[in-house]
Amino acid sequence: MNTEKLTNPVVKQAIDALQSGDKQAWFSLFTNDAQLFDDGNKMDFKSFFEKALGHERFTSIDKVEQNGLHLYGKFHSDQWGDFKTYFKFTIGAGNKISKLEIGQAG
């Protein structure tokens, strides 16, 4: 899957880590108190991605907005199948991701 559309370097590193299931690289990009919202519902960031990494990935990135912080594309989950999704990153102090909003896109 081509990540050339990803213009924000932190987001690109995060998606590269997600795609390869690299937990160490993924978690290193986030603040210790990073927040996760899945379809608007607050989730436990650490436990969610401990389970998801290695089992979920983008199959295509179709649109990038908000200076590279918002991604829309096709996604595959071993548990939930294939669907369209969005990932919206918020980057805070120290160039770390402090919030990630994910969910099904229309």
Secondary structure, DSSP 4 states (H G I P E B T S, - for coil): ---TT--SHHHHHHHHHHHHT-HHHHHHTEEEEEEEEETTEEE-HHHHHHHHTTTEEEEEEEEEETTTTEEEEEEEETTTEEEEEEEEEEE-GGG-EEEEEEEE--
